Amino acid sequence: MKRVVVLMLMLMVCACAGKNAPMGSVAPEDHFLGEDYALLEVKPELDNSLGWRSPDFKSTDYMALFVEPVTLWNAEKMVRESGLDRADLDTLAVYLHDVLTQVPDGVTLKLAEKPGPGVVSLRAAVTGVEAGSPVSNALTSVVPVGILISAGKQLTTGQAVGVGECSVEMLFVDSVSGKKLGMFADTKAGKKYSAASYTKAGQSEEAMNEWADLLKMRIGALWGNTL
């Protein structure tokens, strides 16, 4: 029986290995941000996510944020590779839109109902999803050999066995002129021991909550709020 469990765990690791290419290794046309993706750099103030801000950006020029509907980038490919069906992916896109509408603090930056003067438009896309596997996550959390295998995979790939992963790209533009003001991109792997790991999409939702919190902090910094 132990040999069977070990074999199953090894197969799961092998099946997962090599799926996650380093960010920026894909051709620019494969990105929601297009060729502008090449402008992104690792930013400490964004928790080492990728970002870019126009040197002409002035926070005092803007008083509100309009959040456009979230896009599923390469949706058909995502359906084939994510482990989630289209309805679940659409639900994730709506979830990201909902949490992003909670980013403006309502004081230093308000939520706009539509584009207009003094409004930043946020265009966001879910660019990749890997569903979590509650069963394999549980096995590699309690079975000793599974714990070792999961730890080894996390050490080499940054992602433990059975956890999900989500990637996003965001573009901030002047809602009137369309001028690019800023960009953001990140990939987050789920946490091994988290309540979010008990559903396939839970860790993607958790990542989206964390991105929203990060953007809220940046609003505090850029618009003078001491969050």
Secondary structure by P-SEA (a helix, b strand, c coil): caaaaaaaaaaaaaaacccccccccccccccccccccccccccccccccccccccccccccccbbbbccccccaaaaaaacccccaaaaaaaaaaaaaaaaaccccccbbbbccccccbbbbbbbbcbbbbbbaaaaaaaaccaaaaaaaaaaaaaccccccbbbbbbbbbbcccccccccbbbbbbbbbbcccccccccaaaaaaaaaaaaaaaaaaaaaaacccc
